[in-house]
Amino acid sequence: MAKEHLVATLGQIPPGCMKRVEIEGEPVVLFNANGDVTASLDVCPHKGAPLSAGDFDDGVVMCPLHAWEFDVRTGECLSLPEWPSTLQQLPVRVDDGRVFVSK
């Protein structure tokens, strides 16, 4: 069963920014796509590079290894839509400026 973890405040991830955190020793990256906060494991499903080391713009994160782009809201690979893997997204809840992730 998933457990909810307090991982950040909204002030720590302003719109257009991302933040790497750890949950139970596993890297997770938080994204704020213009007020829509999402989270995924901090690993590119293509070759395993840390997404938090890439670029993030307008809801799209670019992997630093091969420049593959992923929509952080849907998890879809935008560079190769036929690619079967998506971001490993995690449930997010924002309450009174605090960001919780379930894992």
CNS distance restraints for C-alpha pairs under 8 A (distance, minus, plus):
assign (resid   2 and name CA) (resid 102 and name CA) 5.66 0.50 0.50
assign (resid   2 and name CA) (resid 103 and name CA) 4.73 0.50 0.50
assign (resid   3 and name CA) (resid 102 and name CA) 5.25 0.50 0.50
assign (resid   3 and name CA) (resid 103 and name CA) 5.38 0.50 0.50
assign (resid   4 and name CA) (resid 100 and name CA) 6.16 0.50 0.50
assign (resid   4 and name CA) (resid 101 and name CA) 5.50 0.50 0.50
assign (resid   4 and name CA) (resid 102 and name CA) 4.15 0.50 0.50
assign (resid   4 and name CA) (resid 103 and name CA) 6.44 0.50 0.50
assign (resid   5 and name CA) (resid  23 and name CA) 7.38 0.50 0.50
assign (resid   5 and name CA) (resid 100 and name CA) 5.22 0.50 0.50
assign (resid   5 and name CA) (resid 101 and name CA) 5.26 0.50 0.50
assign (resid   5 and name CA) (resid 102 and name CA) 6.09 0.50 0.50
assign (resid   5 and name CA) (resid 103 and name CA) 7.62 0.50 0.50
assign (resid   6 and name CA) (resid  98 and name CA) 7.06 0.50 0.50
assign (resid   6 and name CA) (resid  99 and name CA) 5.94 0.50 0.50
assign (resid   6 and name CA) (resid 100 and name CA) 4.43 0.50 0.50
assign (resid   6 and name CA) (resid 101 and name CA) 6.63 0.50 0.50
assign (resid   7 and name CA) (resid  21 and name CA) 6.83 0.50 0.50
assign (resid   7 and name CA) (resid  22 and name CA) 8.00 0.50 0.50
assign (resid   7 and name CA) (resid  23 and name CA) 7.83 0.50 0.50
assign (resid   7 and name CA) (resid  98 and name CA) 7.90 0.50 0.50
assign (resid   7 and name CA) (resid  99 and name CA) 5.93 0.50 0.50
assign (resid   7 and name CA) (resid 100 and name CA) 5.79 0.50 0.50
assign (resid   7 and name CA) (resid 101 and name CA) 6.82 0.50 0.50
assign (resid   8 and name CA) (resid  12 and name CA) 6.37 0.50 0.50
assign (resid   8 and name CA) (resid  13 and name CA) 7.79 0.50 0.50
assign (resid   8 and name CA) (resid  98 and name CA) 6.12 0.50 0.50
assign (resid   8 and name CA) (resid  99 and name CA) 5.21 0.50 0.50
assign (resid   8 and name CA) (resid 100 and name CA) 7.34 0.50 0.50
assign (resid   9 and name CA) (resid  13 and name CA) 7.13 0.50 0.50
assign (resid   9 and name CA) (resid  97 and name CA) 5.60 0.50 0.50
assign (resid   9 and name CA) (resid  98 and name CA) 4.40 0.50 0.50
assign (resid   9 and name CA) (resid  99 and name CA) 5.46 0.50 0.50
assign (resid  10 and name CA) (resid  14 and name CA) 6.38 0.50 0.50
assign (resid  10 and name CA) (resid  97 and name CA) 5.27 0.50 0.50
assign (resid  10 and name CA) (resid  98 and name CA) 6.12 0.50 0.50
assign (resid  10 and name CA) (resid  99 and name CA) 6.58 0.50 0.50
assign (resid  11 and name CA) (resid  97 and name CA) 7.61 0.50 0.50
assign (resid  12 and name CA) (resid  19 and name CA) 7.67 0.50 0.50
assign (resid  13 and name CA) (resid  17 and name CA) 5.61 0.50 0.50
assign (resid  13 and name CA) (resid  18 and name CA) 5.96 0.50 0.50
assign (resid  13 and name CA) (resid  19 and name CA) 6.27 0.50 0.50
assign (resid  13 and name CA) (resid  30 and name CA) 7.64 0.50 0.50
assign (resid  13 and name CA) (resid  31 and name CA) 7.25 0.50 0.50
assign (resid  13 and name CA) (resid  32 and name CA) 6.25 0.50 0.50
assign (resid  14 and name CA) (resid  18 and name CA) 7.97 0.50 0.50
assign (resid  14 and name CA) (resid  32 and name CA) 6.41 0.50 0.50
assign (resid  14 and name CA) (resid  35 and name CA) 7.94 0.50 0.50
assign (resid  15 and name CA) (resid  32 and name CA) 4.92 0.50 0.50
assign (resid  15 and name CA) (resid  33 and name CA) 5.82 0.50 0.50
assign (resid  15 and name CA) (resid  34 and name CA) 4.66 0.50 0.50
assign (resid  15 and name CA) (resid  35 and name CA) 5.60 0.50 0.50
assign (resid  16 and name CA) (resid  31 and name CA) 7.55 0.50 0.50
assign (resid  16 and name CA) (resid  32 and name CA) 5.56 0.50 0.50
assign (resid  16 and name CA) (resid  33 and name CA) 5.43 0.50 0.50
assign (resid  16 and name CA) (resid  34 and name CA) 5.92 0.50 0.50
assign (resid  16 and name CA) (resid  56 and name CA) 7.16 0.50 0.50
assign (resid  16 and name CA) (resid  57 and name CA) 6.29 0.50 0.50
assign (resid  16 and name CA) (resid  58 and name CA) 6.62 0.50 0.50
assign (resid  16 and name CA) (resid  59 and name CA) 7.48 0.50 0.50
assign (resid  17 and name CA) (resid  31 and name CA) 6.15 0.50 0.50
assign (resid  17 and name CA) (resid  32 and name CA) 5.63 0.50 0.50
assign (resid  17 and name CA) (resid  33 and name CA) 7.46 0.50 0.50
assign (resid  17 and name CA) (resid  56 and name CA) 6.92 0.50 0.50
assign (resid  18 and name CA) (resid  29 and name CA) 6.72 0.50 0.50
assign (resid  18 and name CA) (resid  30 and name CA) 5.34 0.50 0.50
assign (resid  18 and name CA) (resid  31 and name CA) 4.37 0.50 0.50
assign (resid  18 and name CA) (resid  32 and name CA) 6.20 0.50 0.50
assign (resid  18 and name CA) (resid  52 and name CA) 7.05 0.50 0.50
assign (resid  18 and name CA) (resid  56 and name CA) 7.16 0.50 0.50
assign (resid  19 and name CA) (resid  29 and name CA) 5.58 0.50 0.50
assign (resid  19 and name CA) (resid  30 and name CA) 5.11 0.50 0.50
assign (resid  19 and name CA) (resid  31 and name CA) 6.68 0.50 0.50
assign (resid  19 and name CA) (resid  52 and name CA) 6.96 0.50 0.50
assign (resid  20 and name CA) (resid  27 and name CA) 6.81 0.50 0.50
assign (resid  20 and name CA) (resid  28 and name CA) 5.77 0.50 0.50
assign (resid  20 and name CA) (resid  29 and name CA) 4.37 0.50 0.50
assign (resid  20 and name CA) (resid  30 and name CA) 6.27 0.50 0.50
assign (resid  20 and name CA) (resid  42 and name CA) 7.38 0.50 0.50
assign (resid  20 and name CA) (resid  52 and name CA) 6.08 0.50 0.50
assign (resid  21 and name CA) (resid  27 and name CA) 5.89 0.50 0.50
assign (resid  21 and name CA) (resid  28 and name CA) 5.31 0.50 0.50
assign (resid  21 and name CA) (resid  29 and name CA) 6.12 0.50 0.50
assign (resid  21 and name CA) (resid  30 and name CA) 7.55 0.50 0.50
assign (resid  22 and name CA) (resid  26 and name CA) 5.21 0.50 0.50
assign (resid  22 and name CA) (resid  27 and name CA) 4.52 0.50 0.50
assign (resid  22 and name CA) (resid  28 and name CA) 5.64 0.50 0.50
assign (resid  23 and name CA) (resid  27 and name CA) 6.54 0.50 0.50
assign (resid  23 and name CA) (resid  28 and name CA) 6.85 0.50 0.50
assign (resid  23 and name CA) (resid 103 and name CA) 7.74 0.50 0.50
assign (resid  26 and name CA) (resid  41 and name CA) 7.78 0.50 0.50
assign (resid  27 and name CA) (resid  41 and name CA) 6.17 0.50 0.50
assign (resid  27 and name CA) (resid  42 and name CA) 5.33 0.50 0.50
assign (resid  28 and name CA) (resid  39 and name CA) 6.82 0.50 0.50
assign (resid  28 and name CA) (resid  40 and name CA) 5.75 0.50 0.50
assign (resid  28 and name CA) (resid  41 and name CA) 4.38 0.50 0.50
assign (resid  28 and name CA) (resid  42 and name CA) 4.59 0.50 0.50
assign (resid  29 and name CA) (resid  39 and name CA) 5.64 0.50 0.50
assign (resid  29 and name CA) (resid  40 and name CA) 5.63 0.50 0.50
assign (resid  29 and name CA) (resid  41 and name CA) 6.11 0.50 0.50
assign (resid  29 and name CA) (resid  42 and name CA) 5.06 0.50 0.50
assign (resid  29 and name CA) (resid  51 and name CA) 7.37 0.50 0.50
assign (resid  29 and name CA) (resid  52 and name CA) 6.14 0.50 0.50
assign (resid  30 and name CA) (resid  37 and name CA) 6.95 0.50 0.50
assign (resid  30 and name CA) (resid  38 and name CA) 5.81 0.50 0.50
assign (resid  30 and name CA) (resid  39 and name CA) 4.46 0.50 0.50
assign (resid  30 and name CA) (resid  40 and name CA) 6.81 0.50 0.50
assign (resid  31 and name CA) (resid  36 and name CA) 7.89 0.50 0.50
assign (resid  31 and name CA) (resid  37 and name CA) 5.53 0.50 0.50
assign (resid  31 and name CA) (resid  38 and name CA) 5.26 0.50 0.50
assign (resid  31 and name CA) (resid  39 and name CA) 6.11 0.50 0.50
assign (resid  31 and name CA) (resid  59 and name CA) 7.89 0.50 0.50
assign (resid  31 and name CA) (resid  72 and name CA) 7.17 0.50 0.50
assign (resid  32 and name CA) (resid  36 and name CA) 5.50 0.50 0.50
assign (resid  32 and name CA) (resid  37 and name CA) 4.45 0.50 0.50
assign (resid  32 and name CA) (resid  38 and name CA) 6.60 0.50 0.50
assign (resid  32 and name CA) (resid  59 and name CA) 7.68 0.50 0.50
assign (resid  33 and name CA) (resid  37 and name CA) 6.27 0.50 0.50
assign (resid  33 and name CA) (resid  38 and name CA) 7.85 0.50 0.50
assign (resid  33 and name CA) (resid  58 and name CA) 6.27 0.50 0.50
assign (resid  33 and name CA) (resid  59 and name CA) 4.74 0.50 0.50
assign (resid  33 and name CA) (resid  72 and name CA) 7.81 0.50 0.50
assign (resid  33 and name CA) (resid  73 and name CA) 7.94 0.50 0.50
assign (resid  34 and name CA) (resid  58 and name CA) 7.51 0.50 0.50
assign (resid  34 and name CA) (resid  59 and name CA) 7.63 0.50 0.50
assign (resid  36 and name CA) (resid  73 and name CA) 7.92 0.50 0.50
assign (resid  37 and name CA) (resid  92 and name CA) 7.14 0.50 0.50
assign (resid  37 and name CA) (resid  94 and name CA) 7.95 0.50 0.50
assign (resid  38 and name CA) (resid  72 and name CA) 6.75 0.50 0.50
assign (resid  38 and name CA) (resid  73 and name CA) 6.56 0.50 0.50
assign (resid  38 and name CA) (resid  89 and name CA) 7.62 0.50 0.50
assign (resid  38 and name CA) (resid  90 and name CA) 7.52 0.50 0.50
assign (resid  38 and name CA) (resid  91 and name CA) 7.51 0.50 0.50
assign (resid  38 and name CA) (resid  92 and name CA) 6.07 0.50 0.50
assign (resid  39 and name CA) (resid  72 and name CA) 7.80 0.50 0.50
assign (resid  39 and name CA) (resid  89 and name CA) 5.70 0.50 0.50
assign (resid  39 and name CA) (resid  90 and name CA) 5.39 0.50 0.50
assign (resid  39 and name CA) (resid  91 and name CA) 7.02 0.50 0.50
assign (resid  39 and name CA) (resid  92 and name CA) 6.60 0.50 0.50
assign (resid  39 and name CA) (resid 101 and name CA) 7.33 0.50 0.50
assign (resid  40 and name CA) (resid  87 and name CA) 6.33 0.50 0.50
assign (resid  40 and name CA) (resid  88 and name CA) 5.25 0.50 0.50
assign (resid  40 and name CA) (resid  89 and name CA) 3.98 0.50 0.50
assign (resid  40 and name CA) (resid  90 and name CA) 5.33 0.50 0.50
assign (resid  41 and name CA) (resid  87 and name CA) 7.34 0.50 0.50
assign (resid  41 and name CA) (resid  88 and name CA) 5.61 0.50 0.50
assign (resid  41 and name CA) (resid  89 and name CA) 6.52 0.50 0.50
assign (resid  41 and name CA) (resid  90 and name CA) 7.46 0.50 0.50
assign (resid  42 and name CA) (resid  49 and name CA) 7.97 0.50 0.50
assign (resid  42 and name CA) (resid  50 and name CA) 5.21 0.50 0.50
assign (resid  42 and name CA) (resid  51 and name CA) 5.38 0.50 0.50
assign (resid  42 and name CA) (resid  52 and name CA) 6.37 0.50 0.50
assign (resid  43 and name CA) (resid  48 and name CA) 4.95 0.50 0.50
assign (resid  43 and name CA) (resid  49 and name CA) 5.43 0.50 0.50
assign (resid  43 and name CA) (resid  50 and name CA) 4.69 0.50 0.50
assign (resid  43 and name CA) (resid  51 and name CA) 5.62 0.50 0.50
assign (resid  43 and name CA) (resid  87 and name CA) 7.89 0.50 0.50
assign (resid  44 and name CA) (resid  48 and name CA) 4.65 0.50 0.50
assign (resid  44 and name CA) (resid  49 and name CA) 5.25 0.50 0.50
assign (resid  44 and name CA) (resid  50 and name CA) 6.26 0.50 0.50
assign (resid  44 and name CA) (resid  51 and name CA) 5.92 0.50 0.50
assign (resid  44 and name CA) (resid  63 and name CA) 6.51 0.50 0.50
assign (resid  44 and name CA) (resid  87 and name CA) 6.95 0.50 0.50
assign (resid  45 and name CA) (resid  85 and name CA) 6.06 0.50 0.50
assign (resid  45 and name CA) (resid  86 and name CA) 6.46 0.50 0.50
assign (resid  45 and name CA) (resid  87 and name CA) 6.27 0.50 0.50
assign (resid  45 and name CA) (resid  88 and name CA) 7.85 0.50 0.50
assign (resid  46 and name CA) (resid  85 and name CA) 7.51 0.50 0.50
assign (resid  47 and name CA) (resid  65 and name CA) 7.87 0.50 0.50
assign (resid  49 and name CA) (resid  63 and name CA) 6.88 0.50 0.50
assign (resid  49 and name CA) (resid  64 and name CA) 6.98 0.50 0.50
assign (resid  49 and name CA) (resid  65 and name CA) 6.25 0.50 0.50
assign (resid  50 and name CA) (resid  54 and name CA) 7.43 0.50 0.50
assign (resid  50 and name CA) (resid  63 and name CA) 7.36 0.50 0.50
assign (resid  50 and name CA) (resid  64 and name CA) 7.57 0.50 0.50
assign (resid  51 and name CA) (resid  55 and name CA) 8.00 0.50 0.50
assign (resid  51 and name CA) (resid  61 and name CA) 7.07 0.50 0.50
assign (resid  51 and name CA) (resid  62 and name CA) 7.09 0.50 0.50
assign (resid  51 and name CA) (resid  63 and name CA) 5.34 0.50 0.50
assign (resid  51 and name CA) (resid  64 and name CA) 6.86 0.50 0.50
assign (resid  53 and name CA) (resid  63 and name CA) 7.51 0.50 0.50
assign (resid  53 and name CA) (resid  64 and name CA) 6.10 0.50 0.50
assign (resid  54 and name CA) (resid  61 and name CA) 6.75 0.50 0.50
assign (resid  54 and name CA) (resid  62 and name CA) 5.36 0.50 0.50
assign (resid  54 and name CA) (resid  63 and name CA) 5.02 0.50 0.50
assign (resid  54 and name CA) (resid  64 and name CA) 4.40 0.50 0.50
assign (resid  55 and name CA) (resid  61 and name CA) 5.67 0.50 0.50
assign (resid  55 and name CA) (resid  62 and name CA) 5.14 0.50 0.50
assign (resid  55 and name CA) (resid  63 and name CA) 7.16 0.50 0.50
assign (resid  55 and name CA) (resid  64 and name CA) 7.28 0.50 0.50
assign (resid  56 and name CA) (resid  60 and name CA) 5.63 0.50 0.50
assign (resid  56 and name CA) (resid  61 and name CA) 4.34 0.50 0.50
assign (resid  56 and name CA) (resid  62 and name CA) 6.30 0.50 0.50
assign (resid  57 and name CA) (resid  61 and name CA) 6.54 0.50 0.50
assign (resid  59 and name CA) (resid  71 and name CA) 5.98 0.50 0.50
assign (resid  59 and name CA) (resid  72 and name CA) 5.73 0.50 0.50
assign (resid  59 and name CA) (resid  73 and name CA) 6.95 0.50 0.50
assign (resid  60 and name CA) (resid  69 and name CA) 6.30 0.50 0.50
assign (resid  60 and name CA) (resid  70 and name CA) 5.48 0.50 0.50
assign (resid  60 and name CA) (resid  71 and name CA) 4.69 0.50 0.50
assign (resid  60 and name CA) (resid  72 and name CA) 5.83 0.50 0.50
assign (resid  61 and name CA) (resid  69 and name CA) 5.58 0.50 0.50
assign (resid  61 and name CA) (resid  70 and name CA) 5.40 0.50 0.50
assign (resid  61 and name CA) (resid  71 and name CA) 6.64 0.50 0.50
assign (resid  61 and name CA) (resid  72 and name CA) 6.69 0.50 0.50
assign (resid  62 and name CA) (resid  67 and name CA) 5.30 0.50 0.50
assign (resid  62 and name CA) (resid  68 and name CA) 5.52 0.50 0.50
assign (resid  62 and name CA) (resid  69 and name CA) 4.38 0.50 0.50
assign (resid  62 and name CA) (resid  70 and name CA) 6.52 0.50 0.50
assign (resid  63 and name CA) (resid  67 and name CA) 4.84 0.50 0.50
assign (resid  63 and name CA) (resid  68 and name CA) 5.31 0.50 0.50
assign (resid  63 and name CA) (resid  69 and name CA) 6.35 0.50 0.50
assign (resid  68 and name CA) (resid  77 and name CA) 7.32 0.50 0.50
assign (resid  68 and name CA) (resid  78 and name CA) 7.49 0.50 0.50
assign (resid  68 and name CA) (resid  79 and name CA) 5.48 0.50 0.50
assign (resid  68 and name CA) (resid  80 and name CA) 7.94 0.50 0.50
assign (resid  69 and name CA) (resid  77 and name CA) 5.95 0.50 0.50
assign (resid  69 and name CA) (resid  78 and name CA) 5.39 0.50 0.50
assign (resid  69 and name CA) (resid  79 and name CA) 5.44 0.50 0.50
assign (resid  70 and name CA) (resid  75 and name CA) 6.05 0.50 0.50
assign (resid  70 and name CA) (resid  76 and name CA) 5.51 0.50 0.50
assign (resid  70 and name CA) (resid  77 and name CA) 4.46 0.50 0.50
assign (resid  70 and name CA) (resid  78 and name CA) 5.38 0.50 0.50
assign (resid  70 and name CA) (resid  79 and name CA) 7.39 0.50 0.50
assign (resid  70 and name CA) (resid  86 and name CA) 7.82 0.50 0.50
assign (resid  70 and name CA) (resid  87 and name CA) 7.40 0.50 0.50
assign (resid  71 and name CA) (resid  75 and name CA) 5.24 0.50 0.50
assign (resid  71 and name CA) (resid  76 and name CA) 5.44 0.50 0.50
assign (resid  71 and name CA) (resid  77 and name CA) 6.60 0.50 0.50
assign (resid  71 and name CA) (resid  78 and name CA) 6.68 0.50 0.50
assign (resid  72 and name CA) (resid  76 and name CA) 7.60 0.50 0.50
assign (resid  72 and name CA) (resid  87 and name CA) 7.67 0.50 0.50
assign (resid  75 and name CA) (resid  86 and name CA) 5.08 0.50 0.50
assign (resid  75 and name CA) (resid  87 and name CA) 4.57 0.50 0.50
assign (resid  75 and name CA) (resid  88 and name CA) 7.23 0.50 0.50
assign (resid  75 and name CA) (resid  89 and name CA) 6.77 0.50 0.50
assign (resid  76 and name CA) (resid  81 and name CA) 7.15 0.50 0.50
assign (resid  76 and name CA) (resid  85 and name CA) 7.81 0.50 0.50
assign (resid  76 and name CA) (resid  86 and name CA) 5.11 0.50 0.50
assign (resid  76 and name CA) (resid  87 and name CA) 6.80 0.50 0.50
assign (resid  77 and name CA) (resid  81 and name CA) 5.52 0.50 0.50
assign (resid  77 and name CA) (resid  83 and name CA) 6.72 0.50 0.50
assign (resid  77 and name CA) (resid  85 and name CA) 7.53 0.50 0.50
assign (resid  77 and name CA) (resid  86 and name CA) 6.08 0.50 0.50
assign (resid  77 and name CA) (resid  87 and name CA) 7.89 0.50 0.50
assign (resid  90 and name CA) (resid 101 and name CA) 6.61 0.50 0.50
assign (resid  90 and name CA) (resid 102 and name CA) 6.31 0.50 0.50
assign (resid  90 and name CA) (resid 103 and name CA) 6.70 0.50 0.50
assign (resid  91 and name CA) (resid 101 and name CA) 5.71 0.50 0.50
assign (resid  91 and name CA) (resid 102 and name CA) 5.38 0.50 0.50
assign (resid  91 and name CA) (resid 103 and name CA) 7.66 0.50 0.50
assign (resid  92 and name CA) (resid  99 and name CA) 7.01 0.50 0.50
assign (resid  92 and name CA) (resid 100 and name CA) 5.67 0.50 0.50
assign (resid  92 and name CA) (resid 101 and name CA) 4.61 0.50 0.50
assign (resid  92 and name CA) (resid 102 and name CA) 6.54 0.50 0.50
assign (resid  93 and name CA) (resid  99 and name CA) 5.98 0.50 0.50
assign (resid  93 and name CA) (resid 100 and name CA) 5.10 0.50 0.50
assign (resid  93 and name CA) (resid 101 and name CA) 6.45 0.50 0.50
assign (resid  94 and name CA) (resid  98 and name CA) 5.53 0.50 0.50
assign (resid  94 and name CA) (resid  99 and name CA) 4.61 0.50 0.50
assign (resid  94 and name CA) (resid 100 and name CA) 6.12 0.50 0.50
assign (resid  95 and name CA) (resid  99 and name CA) 6.63 0.50 0.50
assign (resid  95 and name CA) (resid 100 and name CA) 7.85 0.50 0.50
